[in-house]
Amino acid sequence: MDRKIKLIWDFRGPDSLQVANHFVRHLKESPLYSPQRTGGVESVSEVHCIAYMIIQESEMPRFREALRPHRATYAD
């Protein structure tokens, strides 16, 4: 069974939350995004937010090439 991968895009600065939310809107418009995928925004601190999308490990090469995440980790 494939493990789940959390693709992460970091945004920093006083407007990081607004920028991360805007980025997620664009992610959801991508042809790679489907309704069964999980994506969202998390606030790390007042000036650091992340946008993320959960994918299957087997999809990693295609998504990494197309979406260029800043980093990735195994999802819990």
N, C-alpha and C positions, 0 to 999 in steps of 0.2 A: 504494500500500500504506500502511495506517495505521501511524503510529509508535506505540511503546509509551510509556505514561505511568505514572510511579510516584507514586501518591497516598501522602502521608505525614502521619502523626499524631505529634506530638512529645510526649514525656513526660519530665518533669524531677523530680529529687529522688532520695533514697536508695532509694526503692521503684520507680523508673522501669522497671526490667526486668520486675518482676512485673506492674505495671500494663499495660505494653505487651503482654505475653503474654496477659493477661486480655482486653485489647481485641481482639487477633487472634482469640481464641476466638469473641467476639461477631461479628466480621466474617465468619467462616466460617459462622456460623448465619444470616447475612443471605440473603434470597432472591436478592440480586444476585451472591452468590458462587457460583461453579461449580467443579467439580473441576479444570478446565483452567486456572484462574487461579492466579497465584503470589502468595502473601502471606507475611509473616513479620515478624521482629523483628531489628533491628540495634542494637548498643550503640555509641553515639557516644563516650561517656565514662562514668566511674563514676556520674555523676548525670544522664545524658541518654541516653535510648533512643528509638528510633522504631519504630512499627508501619507497615507498608506493604502496598500491594496494587498489582499491575501490571494495567493495563487498556489497551485500544486507544484511540487518540486520539479516534476517532469516538464513543466511549462517554462521554467526559468530561462533557458537560453533565448527563446523567442521574445519573452517579455523584457528581458534585460536589454536586448538589442533594440527593440522598438521604443521602449519607454525611458531607458537610461536612468534607473533609480540611483540615488546617492549611495545607498547601502541596502542590505537585506539581512534578515535574521529568521530563524525558525520561529514560526508562530506557535503560541502555546496551545 
